Amino acid sequence: MAKKATFIVKADISQAVFNCLRQLDSYDKRTSDSIRKIVKDSTESVFAGAVQRVPARTGALKKSIRMRFEDTPTNTVGVVYTKEPTAHLVENGAGPVPILMPVKKKALHPGGSGYFFTRANIPARKARPFMKPAMDAERLRFEAKVREAVTKTC
């Protein structure tokens, strides 16, 4: 069985907050624990926002959205992802595909039974983003909370 591709939209956080997250061992225990909790809460919020915003036709894309929280002594990472192979097409849209014609055979087999086609016309699909808006909605709150946690200790 082929391995499914993973679709990830990366967060555009400020360099100061990124460096703060990469150097958690330089802070005292209370501050680093506070930052870890902020990352976990924000990851859960992005996950909930993505699940809420995803367009649901069959529900397969909504069910495939997952969340992972990685915590090491030096840094912490929250990841919201999906392994659905069509997720990037929903998020970014798809341009029109030129008319497909069979190269070596007389007809195209659509995967179903009973019908064959001599050509296929695949229309353009508009973008219906769900990951990026969920992340954008949480980013400002996340950065403010991290800055507040770091400045409390100073």
C-alpha positions as CSV (number, residue, x, y, z in Angstrom):
1,M,0.0,0.0,0.0
2,A,1.3,3.5,-0.9
3,K,2.2,5.9,1.9
4,K,-0.2,8.9,2.0
5,A,1.3,12.3,1.7
6,T,1.1,14.8,4.6
7,F,-0.2,18.3,4.0
8,I,1.2,21.0,6.4
9,V,0.8,24.7,6.5
10,K,3.7,26.3,8.4
11,A,3.1,29.1,10.9
12,D,4.7,32.5,10.2
13,I,5.5,33.5,13.8
14,S,8.0,36.3,14.6
15,Q,11.7,35.5,14.9
16,A,11.7,36.5,18.6
17,V,8.9,34.1,19.5
18,F,10.6,31.3,17.4
19,N,13.9,31.8,19.2
20,C,12.0,31.8,22.5
21,L,10.5,28.4,21.7
22,R,13.8,27.0,20.5
23,Q,15.6,27.9,23.8
24,L,13.3,26.8,26.5
25,D,16.1,25.4,28.6
26,S,17.5,28.9,29.1
27,Y,14.4,29.9,31.1
28,D,13.4,28.9,34.6
29,K,11.1,26.0,35.1
30,R,8.0,28.0,35.7
31,T,8.4,30.1,32.5
32,S,9.2,27.1,30.3
33,D,6.2,25.2,31.7
34,S,4.0,28.2,31.0
35,I,5.3,28.5,27.4
36,R,4.8,24.7,26.9
37,K,1.2,25.1,28.1
38,I,0.6,28.1,25.8
39,V,1.9,26.1,22.8
40,K,-0.3,23.1,23.6
41,D,-3.4,25.3,24.1
42,S,-2.7,27.2,20.8
43,T,-2.2,23.9,18.9
44,E,-5.6,22.7,20.3
45,S,-7.2,26.0,19.2
46,V,-5.8,25.8,15.7
47,F,-6.9,22.1,15.5
48,A,-10.5,23.1,16.5
49,G,-10.5,26.0,14.1
50,A,-9.3,23.9,11.2
51,V,-12.0,21.2,11.9
52,Q,-14.6,23.9,12.2
53,R,-13.6,25.6,8.9
54,V,-13.0,22.6,6.7
55,P,-15.6,22.2,3.9
56,A,-17.3,18.8,4.6
57,R,-18.7,16.9,1.6
58,T,-18.2,13.4,2.8
59,G,-16.5,14.2,6.1
60,A,-13.3,12.3,5.2
61,L,-11.1,15.4,5.2
62,K,-12.6,16.6,8.5
63,K,-11.9,13.1,10.1
64,S,-8.3,13.1,8.8
65,I,-7.2,16.3,10.5
66,R,-4.9,15.4,13.4
67,M,-2.9,17.2,16.1
68,R,0.5,16.3,17.6
69,F,2.4,17.9,20.4
70,E,6.1,17.3,20.7
71,D,7.9,18.3,23.8
72,T,11.6,18.0,24.5
73,P,13.8,19.6,27.2
74,T,15.1,22.2,24.7
75,N,12.0,23.0,22.6
76,T,8.3,22.4,22.1
77,V,6.4,22.0,18.9
78,G,2.6,21.8,18.1
79,V,1.6,20.3,14.8
80,V,-1.8,20.3,13.1
81,Y,-1.8,18.2,9.9
82,T,-3.8,15.9,7.6
83,K,-2.8,12.9,5.6
84,E,-5.7,13.2,3.2
85,P,-4.3,13.2,-0.4
86,T,-6.7,15.9,-1.6
87,A,-6.3,18.3,1.3
88,H,-3.9,20.6,-0.6
89,L,-6.3,20.9,-3.5
90,V,-9.1,22.0,-1.1
91,E,-6.8,24.5,0.7
92,N,-5.0,26.0,-2.4
93,G,-7.5,25.2,-5.2
94,A,-6.6,23.7,-8.5
95,G,-6.2,25.3,-11.9
96,P,-7.9,24.0,-15.0
97,V,-6.4,20.8,-16.4
98,P,-6.1,20.5,-20.1
99,I,-8.3,17.9,-21.8
100,L,-6.8,14.5,-21.0
101,M,-6.7,11.9,-23.8
102,P,-5.4,8.4,-23.6
103,V,-1.9,7.9,-24.8
104,K,-1.6,4.1,-25.3
105,K,-5.2,2.9,-25.1
106,K,-8.4,3.8,-26.9
107,A,-10.2,5.0,-23.8
108,L,-9.8,6.2,-20.3
109,H,-11.0,4.0,-17.4
110,P,-12.5,6.2,-14.7
111,G,-12.1,3.6,-11.9
112,G,-15.7,2.7,-11.9
113,S,-17.4,0.0,-13.8
114,G,-19.3,0.1,-17.0
115,Y,-18.2,3.3,-18.7
116,F,-15.1,4.4,-20.6
117,F,-14.2,7.8,-21.9
118,T,-12.2,9.0,-25.0
119,R,-11.3,12.2,-23.2
120,A,-11.7,13.9,-19.8
121,N,-12.2,17.6,-19.0
122,I,-11.3,18.4,-15.4
123,P,-12.6,21.9,-14.4
124,A,-10.7,24.4,-12.2
125,R,-11.6,24.3,-8.5
126,K,-11.6,27.4,-6.3
127,A,-9.5,27.5,-3.1
128,R,-11.4,26.8,0.2
129,P,-8.7,27.3,2.8
130,F,-9.3,25.9,6.3
131,M,-5.8,25.5,7.8
132,K,-4.3,28.9,7.1
133,P,-7.3,30.9,8.4
134,A,-7.3,28.7,11.6
135,M,-3.6,29.4,12.1
136,D,-4.0,33.1,11.3
137,A,-6.8,33.5,13.8
138,E,-4.6,32.1,16.6
139,R,-1.2,33.5,15.7
140,L,-1.6,37.0,17.3
141,R,-3.0,35.5,20.6
142,F,-0.2,33.0,20.7
143,E,2.6,35.5,20.2
144,A,1.1,37.9,22.8
145,K,0.8,35.1,25.4
146,V,4.4,33.9,24.8
147,R,5.7,37.5,25.1
148,E,3.7,38.0,28.3
149,A,5.0,34.8,29.8
150,V,8.6,35.8,29.0
151,T,8.3,39.3,30.3
152,K,6.6,38.2,33.6
153,T,9.9,36.6,34.7
154,C,12.1,39.6,33.9
